[in-house]
Amino acid sequence: MGGIPRLLIVAGSDSGGGAGIQADLKSASAHGVYATTALTAITAQNTVGVQAVQVLPPDLVAAQIASVLDDIGADAVKIGMLGSAGVTMAVARALAKTTAPVVLDPVMVAKSGDALLAPEAEQALCTHLLPRAALLTPNLPEAARLLGTAPARSLPEAEAQGHALLALGAAAVLMKGGHASGTTCTDLLVTPQRTHSFSAPRQTTRNTHGTGCSYASAIAAELAKGVVLPEAVARAHGWLQGAIRAADRLEIGAGHGPVHHFHEVWP
């Protein structure tokens, strides 16, 4: 099918609009890609916390994916919040209908510290979805949790954990350095062939809600266009840095506000 590139987003809803499927839609739009969705959960959420979570029935999640793939199709898939083991396994089964590259963002904890993935779902994610991922995009705490170890404290440790996640089945791993210390933030794209490094000065702002969701969706949008993985990450990384720099201009909420997804197009 020709026309605009298509990105299928499988994720939960953030009622505050800064993360989750709302951030994914904004990211896809900012990158010139048509986004479809399969909603996995509904959250009552704002910039200061998560007040309620309702995970949707696995069959309903699978039906959304099938509906999109049967008619519209997908050039790439981005997976975010899954919520439960049942939803995780249903998503894995539903994606058997497509060979599109999958960007898997292992969403486990919200910026506020609230849990977004049931503990029993973590094993289901590793078993059923991680081997399907063209790219896994964990932050340092998420990578450590998936591996059952302590978070990496240096770039060599982060690279080693990336290789450990490759051994679990992911085709490539983006070890995001936002939770590390220091004045420079470095992300490592770890592949079986080599490791690519993406660095930027660490920015001083509390408005970073949705960075992980937005980053993964931006990468997936570039993959949907047919861009090769290292270049897709480079483009998404540069765009996200601009979105963080412009975040304070939005003045949204009293807590961790969102990044500015449309910093390149809004006046």
C-alpha positions as protocol buffer text, in pm:
chain_id: "A"
residue {
  index: 1
  type: MET
  ca { x: 0 y: 0 z: 0 }
}
residue {
  index: 2
  type: GLY
  ca { x: 132 y: 342 z: -98 }
}
residue {
  index: 3
  type: GLY
  ca { x: 63 y: 678 z: 54 }
}
residue {
  index: 4
  type: ILE
  ca { x: 161 y: 816 z: 390 }
}
residue {
  index: 5
  type: PRO
  ca { x: 363 y: 591 z: 623 }
}
residue {
  index: 6
  type: ARG
  ca { x: 148 y: 419 z: 886 }
}
residue {
  index: 7
  type: LEU
  ca { x: 236 y: 364 z: 1251 }
}
residue {
  index: 8
  type: LEU
  ca { x: 27 y: 138 z: 1476 }
}
residue {
  index: 9
  type: ILE
  ca { x: 52 y: 248 z: 1841 }
}
residue {
  index: 10
  type: VAL
  ca { x: -35 y: 0 z: 2118 }
}
residue {
  index: 11
  type: ALA
  ca { x: -38 y: 185 z: 2449 }
}
residue {
  index: 12
  type: GLY
  ca { x: -236 y: 321 z: 2743 }
}
residue {
  index: 13
  type: SER
  ca { x: -415 y: 653 z: 2768 }
}
residue {
  index: 14
  type: ASP
  ca { x: -282 y: 947 z: 2973 }
}
residue {
  index: 15
  type: SER
  ca { x: -573 y: 1178 z: 3049 }
}
residue {
  index: 16
  type: GLY
  ca { x: -325 y: 1462 z: 3106 }
}
residue {
  index: 17
  type: GLY
  ca { x: -203 y: 1431 z: 2748 }
}
residue {
  index: 18
  type: GLY
  ca { x: 168 y: 1433 z: 2825 }
}
residue {
  index: 19
  type: ALA
  ca { x: 255 y: 1065 z: 2794 }
}
residue {
  index: 20
  type: GLY
  ca { x: 96 y: 744 z: 2673 }
}
residue {
  index: 21
  type: ILE
  ca { x: -102 y: 720 z: 2355 }
}
residue {
  index: 22
  type: GLN
  ca { x: -164 y: 1096 z: 2350 }
}
residue {
  index: 23
  type: ALA
  ca { x: 210 y: 1166 z: 2339 }
}
residue {
  index: 24
  type: ASP
  ca { x: 255 y: 889 z: 2082 }
}
residue {
  index: 25
  type: LEU
  ca { x: -3 y: 1047 z: 1852 }
}
residue {
  index: 26
  type: LYS
  ca { x: 161 y: 1388 z: 1883 }
}
residue {
  index: 27
  type: SER
  ca { x: 503 y: 1238 z: 1811 }
}
residue {
  index: 28
  type: ALA
  ca { x: 380 y: 1055 z: 1501 }
}
residue {
  index: 29
  type: SER
  ca { x: 210 y: 1370 z: 1374 }
}
residue {
  index: 30
  type: ALA
  ca { x: 524 y: 1577 z: 1434 }
}
residue {
  index: 31
  type: HIS
  ca { x: 715 y: 1329 z: 1216 }
}
residue {
  index: 32
  type: GLY
  ca { x: 465 y: 1327 z: 931 }
}
residue {
  index: 33
  type: VAL
  ca { x: 329 y: 978 z: 989 }
}
residue {
  index: 34
  type: TYR
  ca { x: -33 y: 857 z: 1004 }
}
residue {
  index: 35
  type: ALA
  ca { x: -99 y: 691 z: 1340 }
}
residue {
  index: 36
  type: THR
  ca { x: -355 y: 428 z: 1432 }
}
residue {
  index: 37
  type: THR
  ca { x: -409 y: 301 z: 1785 }
}
residue {
  index: 38
  type: ALA
  ca { x: -494 y: 6 z: 2003 }
}
residue {
  index: 39
  type: LEU
  ca { x: -571 y: 122 z: 2356 }
}
residue {
  index: 40
  type: THR
  ca { x: -453 y: -111 z: 2634 }
}
residue {
  index: 41
  type: ALA
  ca { x: -553 y: 82 z: 2946 }
}
residue {
  index: 42
  type: ILE
  ca { x: -718 y: 399 z: 3068 }
}
residue {
  index: 43
  type: THR
  ca { x: -549 y: 606 z: 3337 }
}
residue {
  index: 44
  type: ALA
  ca { x: -669 y: 902 z: 3540 }
}
residue {
  index: 45
  type: GLN
  ca { x: -343 y: 1093 z: 3529 }
}
residue {
  index: 46
  type: ASN
  ca { x: -207 y: 1445 z: 3535 }
}
residue {
  index: 47
  type: THR
  ca { x: 131 y: 1614 z: 3584 }
}
residue {
  index: 48
  type: VAL
  ca { x: 147 y: 1526 z: 3955 }
}
residue {
  index: 49
  type: GLY
  ca { x: 50 y: 1159 z: 3955 }
}
residue {
  index: 50
  type: VAL
  ca { x: -167 y: 866 z: 3853 }
}
residue {
  index: 51
  type: GLN
  ca { x: -498 y: 852 z: 4038 }
}
residue {
  index: 52
  type: ALA
  ca { x: -655 y: 543 z: 3877 }
}
residue {
  index: 53
  type: VAL
  ca { x: -575 y: 270 z: 3622 }
}
residue {
  index: 54
  type: GLN
  ca { x: -813 y: 39 z: 3436 }
}
residue {
  index: 55
  type: VAL
  ca { x: -652 y: -222 z: 3211 }
}
residue {
  index: 56
  type: LEU
  ca { x: -877 y: -319 z: 2920 }
}
residue {
  index: 57
  type: PRO
  ca { x: -979 y: -680 z: 2841 }
}
residue {
  index: 58
  type: PRO
  ca { x: -715 y: -863 z: 2634 }
}
residue {
  index: 59
  type: ASP
  ca { x: -970 y: -965 z: 2368 }
}
residue {
  index: 60
  type: LEU
  ca { x: -1067 y: -600 z: 2315 }
}
residue {
  index: 61
  type: VAL
  ca { x: -703 y: -498 z: 2275 }
}
residue {
  index: 62
  type: ALA
  ca { x: -646 y: -778 z: 2024 }
}
residue {
  index: 63
  type: ALA
  ca { x: -961 y: -679 z: 1833 }
}
residue {
  index: 64
  type: GLN
  ca { x: -834 y: -323 z: 1793 }
}
residue {
  index: 65
  type: ILE
  ca { x: -504 y: -447 z: 1651 }
}
residue {
  index: 66
  type: ALA
  ca { x: -679 y: -687 z: 1413 }
}
residue {
  index: 67
  type: SER
  ca { x: -917 y: -413 z: 1298 }
}
residue {
  index: 68
  type: VAL
  ca { x: -630 y: -184 z: 1208 }
}
residue {
  index: 69
  type: LEU
  ca { x: -412 y: -447 z: 1043 }
}
residue {
  index: 70
  type: ASP
  ca { x: -697 y: -601 z: 842 }
}
residue {
  index: 71
  type: ASP
  ca { x: -782 y: -269 z: 675 }
}
residue {
  index: 72
  type: ILE
  ca { x: -518 y: 1 z: 716 }
}
residue {
  index: 73
  type: GLY
  ca { x: -202 y: -199 z: 780 }
}
residue {
  index: 74
  type: ALA
  ca { x: 115 y: -78 z: 946 }
}
residue {
  index: 75
  type: ASP
  ca { x: 468 y: 8 z: 835 }
}
residue {
  index: 76
  type: ALA
  ca { x: 589 y: 1 z: 1198 }
}
residue {
  index: 77
  type: VAL
  ca { x: 446 y: -72 z: 1542 }
}
residue {
  index: 78
  type: LYS
  ca { x: 515 y: 104 z: 1871 }
}
residue {
  index: 79
  type: ILE
  ca { x: 424 y: -71 z: 2197 }
}
residue {
  index: 80
  type: GLY
  ca { x: 405 y: 119 z: 2524 }
}
residue {
  index: 81
  type: MET
  ca { x: 204 y: 48 z: 2839 }
}
residue {
  index: 82
  type: LEU
  ca { x: 60 y: -305 z: 2848 }
}
residue {
  index: 83
  type: GLY
  ca { x: -62 y: -328 z: 3207 }
}
residue {
  index: 84
  type: SER
  ca { x: -122 y: -701 z: 3244 }
}
residue {
  index: 85
  type: ALA
  ca { x: 15 y: -1039 z: 3141 }
}
residue {
  index: 86
  type: GLY
  ca { x: -309 y: -1115 z: 2956 }
}
residue {
  index: 87
  type: VAL
  ca { x: -285 y: -800 z: 2745 }
}
residue {
  index: 88
  type: THR
  ca { x: 84 y: -865 z: 2679 }
}
residue {
  index: 89
  type: MET
  ca { x: 18 y: -1213 z: 2543 }
}
residue {
  index: 90
  type: ALA
  ca { x: -284 y: -1094 z: 2343 }
}
residue {
  index: 91
  type: VAL
  ca { x: -73 y: -824 z: 2177 }
}
residue {
  index: 92
  type: ALA
  ca { x: 197 y: -1077 z: 2088 }
}
residue {
  index: 93
  type: ARG
  ca { x: -59 y: -1306 z: 1925 }
}
residue {
  index: 94
  type: ALA
  ca { x: -228 y: -1021 z: 1738 }
}
residue {
  index: 95
  type: LEU
  ca { x: 100 y: -896 z: 1595 }
}
residue {
  index: 96
  type: ALA
  ca { x: 158 y: -1232 z: 1426 }
}
residue {
  index: 97
  type: LYS
  ca { x: -42 y: -1076 z: 1140 }
}
residue {
  index: 98
  type: THR
  ca { x: 232 y: -826 z: 1055 }
}
residue {
  index: 99
  type: THR
  ca { x: 602 y: -830 z: 976 }
}
residue {
  index: 100
  type: ALA
  ca { x: 635 y: -456 z: 1049 }
}
residue {
  index: 101
  type: PRO
  ca { x: 925 y: -361 z: 1280 }
}
residue {
  index: 102
  type: VAL
  ca { x: 823 y: -328 z: 1645 }
}
residue {
  index: 103
  type: VAL
  ca { x: 961 y: -65 z: 1883 }
}
residue {
  index: 104
  type: LEU
  ca { x: 897 y: -191 z: 2237 }
}
residue {
  index: 105
  type: ASP
  ca { x: 908 y: 66 z: 2518 }
}
residue {
  index: 106
  type: PRO
  ca { x: 889 y: -138 z: 2842 }
}
residue {
  index: 107
  type: VAL
  ca { x: 670 y: 104 z: 3038 }
}
residue {
  index: 108
  type: MET
  ca { x: 674 y: -5 z: 3403 }
}
residue {
  index: 109
  type: VAL
  ca { x: 659 y: 306 z: 3620 }
}
residue {
  index: 110
  type: ALA
  ca { x: 517 y: 653 z: 3557 }
}
residue {
  index: 111
  type: LYS
  ca { x: 725 y: 969 z: 3604 }
}
residue {
  index: 112
  type: SER
  ca { x: 543 y: 1012 z: 3936 }
}
residue {
  index: 113
  type: GLY
  ca { x: 660 y: 668 z: 4056 }
}
residue {
  index: 114
  type: ASP
  ca { x: 324 y: 495 z: 4009 }
}
residue {
  index: 115
  type: ALA
  ca { x: 338 y: 135 z: 3880 }
}
residue {
  index: 116
  type: LEU
  ca { x: 200 y: 81 z: 3529 }
}
residue {
  index: 117
  type: LEU
  ca { x: 287 y: -286 z: 3472 }
}
residue {
  index: 118
  type: ALA
  ca { x: 182 y: -576 z: 3692 }
}
residue {
  index: 119
  type: PRO
  ca { x: 481 y: -782 z: 3817 }
}
residue {
  index: 120
  type: GLU
  ca { x: 354 y: -1102 z: 3654 }
}
residue {
  index: 121
  type: ALA
  ca { x: 338 y: -916 z: 3321 }
}
residue {
  index: 122
  type: GLU
  ca { x: 713 y: -855 z: 3319 }
}
residue {
  index: 123
  type: GLN
  ca { x: 789 y: -1221 z: 3246 }
}
residue {
  index: 124
  type: ALA
  ca { x: 521 y: -1228 z: 2978 }
}
residue {
  index: 125
  type: LEU
  ca { x: 683 y: -924 z: 2817 }
}
residue {
  index: 126
  type: CYS
  ca { x: 1024 y: -1092 z: 2815 }
}
residue {
  index: 127
  type: THR
  ca { x: 889 y: -1421 z: 2685 }
}
residue {
  index: 128
  type: HIS
  ca { x: 629 y: -1314 z: 2428 }
}
residue {
  index: 129
  type: LEU
  ca { x: 718 y: -963 z: 2307 }
}
residue {
  index: 130
  type: LEU
  ca { x: 1087 y: -896 z: 2361 }
}
residue {
  index: 131
  type: PRO
  ca { x: 1190 y: -1149 z: 2091 }
}
residue {
  index: 132
  type: ARG
  ca { x: 954 y: -969 z: 1851 }
}
residue {
  index: 133
  type: ALA
  ca { x: 1119 y: -629 z: 1906 }
}
residue {
  index: 134
  type: ALA
  ca { x: 1328 y: -468 z: 1635 }
}
residue {
  index: 135
  type: LEU
  ca { x: 1418 y: -221 z: 1909 }
}
residue {
  index: 136
  type: LEU
  ca { x: 1378 y: -228 z: 2288 }
}
residue {
  index: 137
  type: THR
  ca { x: 1396 y: 119 z: 2451 }
}
residue {
  index: 138
  type: PRO
  ca { x: 1444 y: 85 z: 2829 }
}
residue {
  index: 139
  type: ASN
  ca { x: 1564 y: 356 z: 3062 }
}
residue {
  index: 140
  type: LEU
  ca { x: 1832 y: 242 z: 3307 }
}
residue {
  index: 141
  type: PRO
  ca { x: 1590 y: 134 z: 3587 }
}
residue {
  index: 142
  type: GLU
  ca { x: 1373 y: -56 z: 3337 }
}
residue {
  index: 143
  type: ALA
  ca { x: 1672 y: -237 z: 3189 }
}
residue {
  index: 144
  type: ALA
  ca { x: 1787 y: -337 z: 3537 }
}
residue {
  index: 145
  type: ARG
  ca { x: 1440 y: -460 z: 3628 }
}
residue {
  index: 146
  type: LEU
  ca { x: 1416 y: -675 z: 3316 }
}
residue {
  index: 147
  type: LEU
  ca { x: 1756 y: -827 z: 3395 }
}
residue {
  index: 148
  type: GLY
  ca { x: 1704 y: -859 z: 3772 }
}
residue {
  index: 149
  type: THR
  ca { x: 2010 y: -651 z: 3855 }
}
residue {
  index: 150
  type: ALA
  ca { x: 2110 y: -302 z: 3972 }
}
residue {
  index: 151
  type: PRO
  ca { x: 2087 y: -5 z: 3732 }
}
residue {
  index: 152
  type: ALA
  ca { x: 2399 y: 65 z: 3529 }
}
residue {
  index: 153
  type: ARG
  ca { x: 2626 y: 332 z: 3680 }
}
residue {
  index: 154
  type: SER
  ca { x: 2854 y: 388 z: 3382 }
}
residue {
  index: 155
  type: LEU
  ca { x: 2844 y: 370 z: 3003 }
}
residue {
  index: 156
  type: PRO
  ca { x: 3035 y: 38 z: 2995 }
}
residue {
  index: 157
  type: GLU
  ca { x: 2782 y: -110 z: 3240 }
}
residue {
  index: 158
  type: ALA
  ca { x: 2493 y: 25 z: 3029 }
}
residue {
  index: 159
  type: GLU
  ca { x: 2644 y: -128 z: 2716 }
}
residue {
  index: 160
  type: ALA
  ca { x: 2690 y: -462 z: 2893 }
}
residue {
  index: 161
  type: GLN
  ca { x: 2326 y: -459 z: 3003 }
}
residue {
  index: 162
  type: GLY
  ca { x: 2224 y: -376 z: 2647 }
}
residue {
  index: 163
  type: HIS
  ca { x: 2406 y: -688 z: 2526 }
}
residue {
  index: 164
  type: ALA
  ca { x: 2236 y: -892 z: 2800 }
}
residue {
  index: 165
  type: LEU
  ca { x: 1899 y: -774 z: 2669 }
}
residue {
  index: 166
  type: LEU
  ca { x: 2004 y: -868 z: 2316 }
}
residue {
  index: 167
  type: ALA
  ca { x: 2065 y: -1216 z: 2451 }
}
residue {
  index: 168
  type: LEU
  ca { x: 1702 y: -1226 z: 2569 }
}
residue {
  index: 169
  type: GLY
  ca { x: 1587 y: -1183 z: 2209 }
}
residue {
  index: 170
  type: ALA
  ca { x: 1566 y: -816 z: 2115 }
}
residue {
  index: 171
  type: ALA
  ca { x: 1724 y: -732 z: 1779 }
}
residue {
  index: 172
  type: ALA
  ca { x: 1858 y: -401 z: 1913 }
}
residue {
  index: 173
  type: VAL
  ca { x: 1845 y: -212 z: 2243 }
}
residue {
  index: 174
  type: LEU
  ca { x: 1846 y: 163 z: 2308 }
}
residue {
  index: 175
  type: MET
  ca { x: 1982 y: 215 z: 2660 }
}
residue {
  index: 176
  type: LYS
  ca { x: 1848 y: 561 z: 2750 }
}
residue {
  index: 177
  type: GLY
  ca { x: 2069 y: 764 z: 2982 }
}
residue {
  index: 178
  type: GLY
  ca { x: 1818 y: 1012 z: 3120 }
}
residue {
  index: 179
  type: HIS
  ca { x: 1835 y: 860 z: 3469 }
}
residue {
  index: 180
  type: ALA
  ca { x: 2214 y: 870 z: 3484 }
}
residue {
  index: 181
  type: SER
  ca { x: 2411 y: 1148 z: 3655 }
}
residue {
  index: 182
  type: GLY
  ca { x: 2638 y: 1407 z: 3500 }
}
residue {
  index: 183
  type: THR
  ca { x: 2606 y: 1710 z: 3278 }
}
residue {
  index: 184
  type: THR
  ca { x: 2587 y: 1505 z: 2958 }
}
residue {
  index: 185
  type: CYS
  ca { x: 2308 y: 1261 z: 2878 }
}
residue {
  index: 186
  type: THR
  ca { x: 2416 y: 969 z: 2659 }
}
residue {
  index: 187
  type: ASP
  ca { x: 2196 y: 705 z: 2497 }
}
residue {
  index: 188
  type: LEU
  ca { x: 2353 y: 387 z: 2362 }
}
residue {
  index: 189
  type: LEU
  ca { x: 2206 y: 199 z: 2066 }
}
residue {
  index: 190
  type: VAL
  ca { x: 2339 y: -152 z: 2118 }
}
residue {
  index: 191
  type: THR
  ca { x: 2323 y: -395 z: 1825 }
}
residue {
  index: 192
  type: PRO
  ca { x: 2498 y: -727 z: 1767 }
}
residue {
  index: 193
  type: GLN
  ca { x: 2734 y: -554 z: 1522 }
}
residue {
  index: 194
  type: ARG
  ca { x: 2826 y: -233 z: 1705 }
}
residue {
  index: 195
  type: THR
  ca { x: 2719 y: 31 z: 1959 }
}
residue {
  index: 196
  type: HIS
  ca { x: 2614 y: 380 z: 1851 }
}
residue {
  index: 197
  type: SER
  ca { x: 2630 y: 672 z: 2096 }
}
residue {
  index: 198
  type: PHE
  ca { x: 2396 y: 974 z: 2106 }
}
residue {
  index: 199
  type: SER
  ca { x: 2485 y: 1251 z: 2350 }
}
residue {
  index: 200
  type: ALA
  ca { x: 2345 y: 1592 z: 2444 }
}
residue {
  index: 201
  type: PRO
  ca { x: 2390 y: 1837 z: 2733 }
}
residue {
  index: 202
  type: ARG
  ca { x: 2158 y: 1751 z: 3021 }
}
residue {
  index: 203
  type: GLN
  ca { x: 1880 y: 2011 z: 3030 }
}
residue {
  index: 204
  type: THR
  ca { x: 1751 y: 2171 z: 3349 }
}
residue {
  index: 205
  type: THR
  ca { x: 1372 y: 2137 z: 3352 }
}
residue {
  index: 206
  type: ARG
  ca { x: 1111 y: 1942 z: 3545 }
}
residue {
  index: 207
  type: ASN
  ca { x: 893 y: 1923 z: 3233 }
}
residue {
  index: 208
  type: THR
  ca { x: 1001 y: 1585 z: 3098 }
}
residue {
  index: 209
  type: HIS
  ca { x: 674 y: 1391 z: 3130 }
}
residue {
  index: 210
  type: GLY
  ca { x: 636 y: 1157 z: 2834 }
}
residue {
  index: 211
  type: THR
  ca { x: 994 y: 1164 z: 2712 }
}
residue {
  index: 212
  type: GLY
  ca { x: 1019 y: 784 z: 2687 }
}
residue {
  index: 213
  type: CYS
  ca { x: 687 y: 744 z: 2506 }
}
residue {
  index: 214
  type: SER
  ca { x: 765 y: 1030 z: 2270 }
}
residue {
  index: 215
  type: TYR
  ca { x: 1118 y: 910 z: 2192 }
}
residue {
  index: 216
  type: ALA
  ca { x: 1008 y: 555 z: 2110 }
}
residue {
  index: 217
  type: SER
  ca { x: 721 y: 679 z: 1894 }
}
residue {
  index: 218
  type: ALA
  ca { x: 947 y: 918 z: 1706 }
}
residue {
  index: 219
  type: ILE
  ca { x: 1188 y: 633 z: 1631 }
}
residue {
  index: 220
  type: ALA
  ca { x: 900 y: 410 z: 1520 }
}
residue {
  index: 221
  type: ALA
  ca { x: 767 y: 687 z: 1297 }
}
residue {
  index: 222
  type: GLU
  ca { x: 1104 y: 715 z: 1124 }
}
residue {
  index: 223
  type: LEU
  ca { x: 1118 y: 336 z: 1082 }
}
residue {
  index: 224
  type: ALA
  ca { x: 771 y: 353 z: 925 }
}
residue {
  index: 225
  type: LYS
  ca { x: 920 y: 587 z: 664 }
}
residue {
  index: 226
  type: GLY
  ca { x: 1183 y: 325 z: 583 }
}
residue {
  index: 227
  type: VAL
  ca { x: 1471 y: 500 z: 761 }
}
residue {
  index: 228
  type: VAL
  ca { x: 1743 y: 262 z: 886 }
}
residue {
  index: 229
  type: LEU
  ca { x: 1760 y: 217 z: 1262 }
}
residue {
  index: 230
  type: PRO
  ca { x: 2071 y: 422 z: 1356 }
}
residue {
  index: 231
  type: GLU
  ca { x: 1950 y: 717 z: 1150 }
}
residue {
  index: 232
  type: ALA
  ca { x: 1595 y: 681 z: 1289 }
}
residue {
  index: 233
  type: VAL
  ca { x: 1735 y: 703 z: 1643 }
}
residue {
  index: 234
  type: ALA
  ca { x: 1955 y: 1000 z: 1550 }
}
residue {
  index: 235
  type: ARG
  ca { x: 1659 y: 1192 z: 1404 }
}
residue {
  index: 236
  type: ALA
  ca { x: 1434 y: 1111 z: 1702 }
}
residue {
  index: 237
  type: HIS
  ca { x: 1710 y: 1204 z: 1949 }
}
residue {
  index: 238
  type: GLY
  ca { x: 1763 y: 1545 z: 1792 }
}
residue {
  index: 239
  type: TRP
  ca { x: 1389 y: 1614 z: 1778 }
}
residue {
  index: 240
  type: LEU
  ca { x: 1339 y: 1508 z: 2141 }
}
residue {
  index: 241
  type: GLN
  ca { x: 1617 y: 1736 z: 2263 }
}
residue {
  index: 242
  type: GLY
  ca { x: 1437 y: 2025 z: 2097 }
}
residue {
  index: 243
  type: ALA
  ca { x: 1108 y: 1916 z: 2255 }
}
residue {
  index: 244
  type: ILE
  ca { x: 1269 y: 1917 z: 2600 }
}
residue {
  index: 245
  type: ARG
  ca { x: 1433 y: 2256 z: 2544 }
}
residue {
  index: 246
  type: ALA
  ca { x: 1096 y: 2405 z: 2451 }
}
residue {
  index: 247
  type: ALA
  ca { x: 897 y: 2227 z: 2725 }
}
residue {
  index: 248
  type: ASP
  ca { x: 890 y: 2517 z: 2972 }
}
residue {
  index: 249
  type: ARG
  ca { x: 709 y: 2733 z: 2715 }
}
residue {
  index: 250
  type: LEU
  ca { x: 395 y: 2521 z: 2752 }
}
residue {
  index: 251
  type: GLU
  ca { x: 336 y: 2586 z: 3124 }
}
residue {
  index: 252
  type: ILE
  ca { x: 112 y: 2281 z: 3168 }
}
residue {
  index: 253
  type: GLY
  ca { x: 17 y: 2160 z: 3517 }
}
residue {
  index: 254
  type: ALA
  ca { x: 176 y: 2194 z: 3860 }
}
residue {
  index: 255
  type: GLY
  ca { x: 408 y: 1891 z: 3843 }
}
residue {
  index: 256
  type: HIS
  ca { x: 611 y: 1724 z: 3568 }
}
residue {
  index: 257
  type: GLY
  ca { x: 477 y: 1891 z: 3255 }
}
residue {
  index: 258
  type: PRO
  ca { x: 502 y: 1749 z: 2903 }
}
residue {
  index: 259
  type: VAL
  ca { x: 768 y: 1804 z: 2642 }
}
residue {
  index: 260
  type: HIS
  ca { x: 677 y: 2028 z: 2347 }
}
residue {
  index: 261
  type: HIS
  ca { x: 601 y: 1783 z: 2066 }
}
residue {
  index: 262
  type: PHE
  ca { x: 530 y: 2057 z: 1813 }
}
residue {
  index: 263
  type: HIS
  ca { x: 825 y: 2285 z: 1888 }
}
residue {
  index: 264
  type: GLU
  ca { x: 927 y: 2275 z: 1523 }
}
residue {
  index: 265
  type: VAL
  ca { x: 588 y: 2394 z: 1390 }
}
residue {
  index: 266
  type: TRP
  ca { x: 417 y: 2606 z: 1657 }
}
residue {
  index: 267
  type: PRO
  ca { x: 518 y: 2974 z: 1673 }
}
